[in-house]
Amino acid sequence: MVTGPEAPRVSVLMPVYNAERSLIDAVVSILEQTFSDFEFLILNDGSTDGSLGILQQFAESDPRIRLFSRENSGLVAALNEMLSHAQGEFIARMDADDVSEPTRFAAQLDLFAAEKTLVCVGTHVLLIDTDGRPIGVLESPTTHEEIDASHLIGHCSICHPTAMFQRSALIRVGGYRSDRYPTEDHDVYLGLAEFGRLANVPEPLLRYRIHDRSISAKNQELQRRSAELACRDAWERRGLSGMVFEADAPWRASSSRESRLEFALQYGWMAFNNQNRETALHFGWRAVVLAPWSRKAWTLVACALLKLRRHPQ
């Protein structure tokens, strides 16, 4: 491992599994950061599509990329493996289906420089659909007190692919715990808050992709249970009593028609209210396909069509 003045300031960790559709945009968004003193660790986690070939081409053209490839072992193992190879003072997370804005790293490092007690910094995100159409900005709390209070009752207030950590702090909490998957990031934030401070840059510096695919009710329950266990661990470590876990609402559609309809309407109206009318129409038609009898679905379609005709974008 390189240490001292020759080590890069930031190590970017990006696991990849069957992400060929969005991978080029994700990689380019990192390589085109205005802050360039980083290494880009990418681990191909047993992809069966064309992801590895795309990554090999990028690795041949940019020496900042350190490419690893092996059989699939899952997200937590991939993150911890990359963390063990990282050389930077800071660890930046990235996902293969998202897009970082060019000033993301610079803005996060500026906040670290201004507040020396910070151990993790995230950002607001712009939600986009599968095809990259904008939905709307999702704002998160920005102060440590607000973020930690939210985490302690089960709400995750730092979007993981936006997170930048002090590497020493991430190592101090033991990295990512496999027994807290799929809320391993929430568990890390709770641990970090016990000896440092958390923050979010109040700008949407990552485009976060909302996928069409849904998750099973079984996996939704696993997410809820894992988050609650992480919270209960933190309550016990901190000696907190009377705490109540509040994050029972699902954050993504399940496989049921009712759940997919609910989220299509939610994202559609969010897009509509953020002047993203074409996106609203896309979700409106999806809602109609799911429930042709739904007055709410047809209302969204009608509103989006009327606005598109009167105020074309």
C-alpha positions as a Python dict, from the first residue, in 0.01 Angstrom:
ca = {
    (1, 'M'): (0, 0, 0),
    (2, 'V'): (123, 348, -91),
    (3, 'T'): (126, 588, 203),
    (4, 'G'): (246, 940, 263),
    (5, 'P'): (255, 1220, 4),
    (6, 'E'): (230, 980, -295),
    (7, 'A'): (-100, 828, -181),
    (8, 'P'): (-413, 965, -350),
    (9, 'R'): (-632, 1189, -137),
    (10, 'V'): (-950, 993, -212),
    (11, 'S'): (-1022, 628, -283),
    (12, 'V'): (-1346, 568, -472),
    (13, 'L'): (-1516, 231, -414),
    (14, 'M'): (-1760, 104, -677),
    (15, 'P'): (-1891, -255, -682),
    (16, 'V'): (-2034, -371, -1014),
    (17, 'Y'): (-2278, -651, -1086),
    (18, 'N'): (-2452, -673, -1423),
    (19, 'A'): (-2464, -297, -1475),
    (20, 'E'): (-2371, -264, -1843),
    (21, 'R'): (-2673, -44, -1921),
    (22, 'S'): (-2570, 240, -1688),
    (23, 'L'): (-2203, 165, -1628),
    (24, 'I'): (-2044, 402, -1880),
    (25, 'D'): (-2227, 707, -1742),
    (26, 'A'): (-2133, 610, -1385),
    (27, 'V'): (-1762, 564, -1461),
    (28, 'V'): (-1734, 878, -1674),
    (29, 'S'): (-1899, 1085, -1400),
    (30, 'I'): (-1616, 989, -1163),
    (31, 'L'): (-1334, 1031, -1412),
    (32, 'E'): (-1460, 1382, -1494),
    (33, 'Q'): (-1463, 1510, -1135),
    (34, 'T'): (-1315, 1857, -1095),
    (35, 'F'): (-1112, 1715, -806),
    (36, 'S'): (-878, 1462, -967),
    (37, 'D'): (-646, 1333, -694),
    (38, 'F'): (-817, 997, -648),
    (39, 'E'): (-785, 629, -719),
    (40, 'F'): (-1088, 451, -856),
    (41, 'L'): (-1128, 99, -717),
    (42, 'I'): (-1384, -101, -914),
    (43, 'L'): (-1473, -459, -827),
    (44, 'N'): (-1657, -667, -1085),
    (45, 'D'): (-1857, -898, -860),
    (46, 'G'): (-1913, -1189, -1097),
    (47, 'S'): (-2111, -1003, -1365),
    (48, 'T'): (-2257, -1222, -1639),
    (49, 'D'): (-2330, -938, -1884),
    (50, 'G'): (-2082, -711, -2064),
    (51, 'S'): (-1977, -513, -1755),
    (52, 'L'): (-1627, -658, -1729),
    (53, 'G'): (-1541, -579, -2091),
    (54, 'I'): (-1653, -217, -2046),
    (55, 'L'): (-1447, -185, -1727),
    (56, 'Q'): (-1136, -334, -1889),
    (57, 'Q'): (-1150, -71, -2162),
    (58, 'F'): (-1173, 209, -1907),
    (59, 'A'): (-889, 60, -1698),
    (60, 'E'): (-662, 51, -2002),
    (61, 'S'): (-719, 421, -2070),
    (62, 'D'): (-702, 574, -1719),
    (63, 'P'): (-431, 477, -1468),
    (64, 'R'): (-642, 594, -1173),
    (65, 'I'): (-864, 287, -1216),
    (66, 'R'): (-774, -24, -1016),
    (67, 'L'): (-990, -306, -1146),
    (68, 'F'): (-1062, -625, -953),
    (69, 'S'): (-1275, -913, -1078),
    (70, 'R'): (-1390, -1237, -919),
    (71, 'E'): (-1688, -1463, -868),
    (72, 'N'): (-1995, -1313, -709),
    (73, 'S'): (-1981, -1284, -330),
    (74, 'G'): (-2220, -996, -263),
    (75, 'L'): (-2213, -624, -187),
    (76, 'V'): (-2073, -630, 168),
    (77, 'A'): (-1782, -857, 79),
    (78, 'A'): (-1705, -642, -226),
    (79, 'L'): (-1701, -321, -23),
    (80, 'N'): (-1480, -462, 250),
    (81, 'E'): (-1239, -608, -5),
    (82, 'M'): (-1201, -273, -180),
    (83, 'L'): (-1164, -97, 156),
    (84, 'S'): (-870, -327, 238),
    (85, 'H'): (-696, -210, -83),
    (86, 'A'): (-780, 161, -49),
    (87, 'Q'): (-494, 407, 2),
    (88, 'G'): (-667, 743, 28),
    (89, 'E'): (-732, 954, 335),
    (90, 'F'): (-1098, 958, 233),
    (91, 'I'): (-1328, 686, 98),
    (92, 'A'): (-1594, 789, -154),
    (93, 'R'): (-1876, 551, -240),
    (94, 'M'): (-2025, 518, -583),
    (95, 'D'): (-2279, 282, -739),
    (96, 'A'): (-2267, 158, -1097),
    (97, 'D'): (-2617, 281, -1183),
    (98, 'D'): (-2587, 638, -1055),
    (99, 'V'): (-2420, 954, -1186),
    (100, 'S'): (-2205, 1191, -978),
    (101, 'E'): (-2207, 1560, -1061),
    (102, 'P'): (-1861, 1697, -1154),
    (103, 'T'): (-1819, 1903, -835),
    (104, 'R'): (-1928, 1632, -591),
    (105, 'F'): (-1585, 1541, -450),
    (106, 'A'): (-1468, 1903, -434),
    (107, 'A'): (-1776, 2011, -239),
    (108, 'Q'): (-1748, 1723, 8),
    (109, 'L'): (-1376, 1783, 69),
    (110, 'D'): (-1445, 2154, 124),
    (111, 'L'): (-1691, 2061, 400),
    (112, 'F'): (-1439, 1822, 559),
    (113, 'A'): (-1182, 2104, 556),
    (114, 'A'): (-1426, 2348, 717),
    (115, 'E'): (-1542, 2109, 992),
    (116, 'K'): (-1255, 1901, 1129),
    (117, 'T'): (-1475, 1674, 1341),
    (118, 'L'): (-1663, 1532, 1042),
    (119, 'V'): (-1622, 1161, 968),
    (120, 'C'): (-1881, 1126, 690),
    (121, 'V'): (-2033, 1365, 437),
    (122, 'G'): (-2316, 1289, 194),
    (123, 'T'): (-2519, 1509, -39),
    (124, 'H'): (-2873, 1567, -158),
    (125, 'V'): (-2970, 1361, -463),
    (126, 'L'): (-3168, 1412, -782),
    (127, 'L'): (-3392, 1111, -835),
    (128, 'I'): (-3398, 985, -1194),
    (129, 'D'): (-3593, 702, -1355),
    (130, 'T'): (-3445, 397, -1528),
    (131, 'D'): (-3387, 593, -1848),
    (132, 'G'): (-3233, 893, -1674),
    (133, 'R'): (-3536, 1123, -1679),
    (134, 'P'): (-3540, 1362, -1378),
    (135, 'I'): (-3803, 1303, -1109),
    (136, 'G'): (-3711, 1554, -839),
    (137, 'V'): (-3459, 1648, -573),
    (138, 'L'): (-3458, 1446, -253),
    (139, 'E'): (-3327, 1664, 28),
    (140, 'S'): (-3179, 1514, 344),
    (141, 'P'): (-3104, 1670, 683),
    (142, 'T'): (-2773, 1857, 679),
    (143, 'T'): (-2668, 1883, 1045),
    (144, 'H'): (-2522, 1605, 1256),
    (145, 'E'): (-2795, 1631, 1518),
    (146, 'E'): (-3076, 1596, 1261),
    (147, 'I'): (-2904, 1313, 1072),
    (148, 'D'): (-2818, 1109, 1381),
    (149, 'A'): (-3164, 1154, 1531),
    (150, 'S'): (-3315, 1027, 1207),
    (151, 'H'): (-3079, 728, 1195),
    (152, 'L'): (-3161, 632, 1553),
    (153, 'I'): (-3529, 579, 1470),
    (154, 'G'): (-3462, 389, 1150),
    (155, 'H'): (-3458, 647, 870),
    (156, 'C'): (-3138, 655, 663),
    (157, 'S'): (-3049, 1019, 599),
    (158, 'I'): (-2723, 982, 406),
    (159, 'C'): (-2774, 828, 63),
    (160, 'H'): (-2501, 563, 52),
    (161, 'P'): (-2368, 626, -302),
    (162, 'T'): (-2312, 991, -204),
    (163, 'A'): (-2115, 911, 111),
    (164, 'M'): (-1753, 1017, 163),
    (165, 'F'): (-1584, 885, 479),
    (166, 'Q'): (-1261, 940, 662),
    (167, 'R'): (-1093, 608, 589),
    (168, 'S'): (-957, 577, 944),
    (169, 'A'): (-1309, 625, 1084),
    (170, 'L'): (-1461, 363, 853),
    (171, 'I'): (-1191, 118, 957),
    (172, 'R'): (-1245, 205, 1324),
    (173, 'V'): (-1610, 91, 1307),
    (174, 'G'): (-1498, -233, 1143),
    (175, 'G'): (-1610, -156, 789),
    (176, 'Y'): (-1937, -309, 672),
    (177, 'R'): (-2106, -591, 867),
    (178, 'S'): (-2247, -877, 664),
    (179, 'D'): (-2506, -951, 934),
    (180, 'R'): (-2656, -604, 881),
    (181, 'Y'): (-2712, -644, 506),
    (182, 'P'): (-2908, -493, 330),
    (183, 'T'): (-2886, -193, 567),
    (184, 'E'): (-2510, -220, 623),
    (185, 'D'): (-2470, 152, 549),
    (186, 'H'): (-2720, 250, 819),
    (187, 'D'): (-2526, 40, 1070),
    (188, 'V'): (-2201, 216, 972),
    (189, 'Y'): (-2354, 563, 1014),
    (190, 'L'): (-2478, 479, 1363),
    (191, 'G'): (-2132, 360, 1463),
    (192, 'L'): (-1954, 662, 1315),
    (193, 'A'): (-2182, 905, 1500),
    (194, 'E'): (-2051, 774, 1831),
    (195, 'F'): (-1712, 940, 1786),
    (196, 'G'): (-1751, 1188, 1501),
    (197, 'R'): (-1999, 1406, 1319),
    (198, 'L'): (-2205, 1351, 1004),
    (199, 'A'): (-2325, 1603, 746),
    (200, 'N'): (-2481, 1641, 404),
    (201, 'V'): (-2383, 1899, 144),
    (202, 'P'): (-2711, 2084, 71),
    (203, 'E'): (-2683, 2035, -305),
    (204, 'P'): (-2800, 1749, -531),
    (205, 'L'): (-2458, 1618, -632),
    (206, 'L'): (-2564, 1269, -740),
    (207, 'R'): (-2830, 1146, -979),
    (208, 'Y'): (-2984, 845, -805),
    (209, 'R'): (-3154, 597, -1034),
    (210, 'I'): (-3492, 453, -934),
    (211, 'H'): (-3524, 114, -1102),
    (212, 'D'): (-3831, -49, -1249),
    (213, 'R'): (-3759, -372, -1070),
    (214, 'S'): (-3938, -434, -745),
    (215, 'I'): (-3836, -628, -437),
    (216, 'S'): (-4016, -911, -268),
    (217, 'A'): (-4213, -874, 53),
    (218, 'K'): (-3960, -1111, 210),
    (219, 'N'): (-3671, -878, 124),
    (220, 'Q'): (-3864, -575, 243),
    (221, 'E'): (-3909, -743, 577),
    (222, 'L'): (-3537, -829, 583),
    (223, 'Q'): (-3452, -460, 527),
    (224, 'R'): (-3685, -348, 803),
    (225, 'R'): (-3559, -610, 1047),
    (226, 'S'): (-3192, -539, 969),
    (227, 'A'): (-3239, -165, 1020),
    (228, 'E'): (-3418, -222, 1349),
    (229, 'L'): (-3138, -449, 1473),
    (230, 'A'): (-2881, -184, 1383),
    (231, 'C'): (-3082, 76, 1576),
    (232, 'R'): (-3124, -149, 1879),
    (233, 'D'): (-2748, -215, 1881),
    (234, 'A'): (-2688, 161, 1884),
    (235, 'W'): (-2946, 223, 2157),
    (236, 'E'): (-2774, -35, 2376),
    (237, 'R'): (-2423, 99, 2308),
    (238, 'R'): (-2534, 453, 2391),
    (239, 'G'): (-2749, 360, 2690),
    (240, 'L'): (-3065, 504, 2533),
    (241, 'S'): (-3403, 397, 2671),
    (242, 'G'): (-3755, 456, 2548),
    (243, 'M'): (-3651, 465, 2182),
    (244, 'V'): (-3901, 359, 1916),
    (245, 'F'): (-3816, 228, 1569),
    (246, 'E'): (-4032, 426, 1324),
    (247, 'A'): (-3917, 326, 975),
    (248, 'D'): (-4188, 76, 886),
    (249, 'A'): (-4290, 219, 549),
    (250, 'P'): (-4125, 51, 247),
    (251, 'W'): (-3885, 269, 47),
    (252, 'R'): (-3932, 82, -281),
    (253, 'A'): (-4217, -99, -451),
    (254, 'S'): (-4279, -464, -373),
    (255, 'S'): (-4389, -714, -636),
    (256, 'S'): (-4758, -654, -565),
    (257, 'R'): (-4965, -456, -816),
    (258, 'E'): (-5090, -225, -540),
    (259, 'S'): (-4737, -138, -428),
    (260, 'R'): (-4614, -75, -783),
    (261, 'L'): (-4915, 149, -845),
    (262, 'E'): (-4852, 344, -523),
    (263, 'F'): (-4490, 415, -615),
    (264, 'A'): (-4569, 499, -979),
    (265, 'L'): (-4813, 763, -854),
    (266, 'Q'): (-4569, 887, -589),
    (267, 'Y'): (-4285, 939, -836),
    (268, 'G'): (-4521, 1073, -1101),
    (269, 'W'): (-4659, 1348, -879),
    (270, 'M'): (-4311, 1426, -749),
    (271, 'A'): (-4198, 1476, -1108),
    (272, 'F'): (-4508, 1683, -1189),
    (273, 'N'): (-4457, 1912, -889),
    (274, 'N'): (-4093, 1960, -989),
    (275, 'Q'): (-4191, 2067, -1342),
    (276, 'N'): (-4063, 1740, -1492),
    (277, 'R'): (-4380, 1682, -1692),
    (278, 'E'): (-4251, 1420, -1935),
    (279, 'T'): (-4136, 1207, -1643),
    (280, 'A'): (-4474, 1255, -1479),
    (281, 'L'): (-4646, 1136, -1797),
    (282, 'H'): (-4417, 831, -1810),
    (283, 'F'): (-4517, 730, -1456),
    (284, 'G'): (-4879, 818, -1523),
    (285, 'W'): (-4902, 577, -1815),
    (286, 'R'): (-4728, 313, -1605),
    (287, 'A'): (-4993, 361, -1337),
    (288, 'V'): (-5269, 329, -1599),
    (289, 'V'): (-5121, 1, -1723),
    (290, 'L'): (-5113, -128, -1368),
    (291, 'A'): (-5467, -12, -1287),
    (292, 'P'): (-5676, 100, -1590),
    (293, 'W'): (-5971, 165, -1356),
    (294, 'S'): (-5773, 399, -1127),
    (295, 'R'): (-5901, 755, -1122),
    (296, 'K'): (-5573, 866, -962),
    (297, 'A'): (-5372, 719, -1248),
    (298, 'W'): (-5584, 890, -1515),
    (299, 'T'): (-5574, 1220, -1323),
    (300, 'L'): (-5192, 1214, -1329),
    (301, 'V'): (-5192, 1141, -1703),
    (302, 'A'): (-5440, 1420, -1772),
    (303, 'C'): (-5251, 1678, -1567),
    (304, 'A'): (-4920, 1586, -1730),
    (305, 'L'): (-5070, 1601, -2081),
    (306, 'L'): (-5235, 1937, -2019),
    (307, 'K'): (-4917, 2089, -1883),
    (308, 'L'): (-4712, 1941, -2165),
    (309, 'R'): (-4940, 2097, -2424),
    (310, 'R'): (-4953, 2437, -2255),
    (311, 'H'): (-4590, 2456, -2145),
    (312, 'P'): (-4382, 2222, -2362),
    (313, 'Q'): (-4033, 2159, -2230),
}
